[in-house]
Amino acid sequence: MDALVDLYVAQPFWIWLAIGVLLLAVEAMLSTEWLLWPAVSAGIVAVLTAVGFRPGLAAEVAIFALLTVIATVLSRRLVSKANPAGPDVNDRDSRLVGQRARVVEAFVGGRGRVFVSGAEWSAEIEGEAPPAGQDVVVDQVSGSLLKVRAQT
């Protein structure tokens, strides 16, 4: 422990840089986006100590904490403006709603097969069903069954 204290007293830059790199490595492994800004903040504190600004450990920790909070809040605002809430890109089912699908197997008794988003799906339709080769619109996804309607 004495060696760590001696290293901090002699070169706080290396301690803060190690903290930043460690946080960045954990962030790279977990992809949480929560550790990115503390890693950046530790890097900023490292640079501050490298240029000679050494207010002491307590002040450096306070600067690190303040920078982390500010960066995290600003990044959340920026992300929400740049990427407004919408369908999750990883949720294939919700992305199918509203898309056009091609009828590949004629509907019999309200059930048939359609091709949409690179795959064939079982489909259900109410009312008059279009023949094979025509387009329908996906209204709802229920498990592996699509509820579709004739395209108008």
Beta strands, then each sheet from edge to edge (+ up, - down):
strand 1: 100-108
strand 2: 111-116
strand 3: 119-125
strand 4: 135-142
strand 5: 145-150
sheet 1: 1+ 2- 3+ 5+ 4- 1+
end
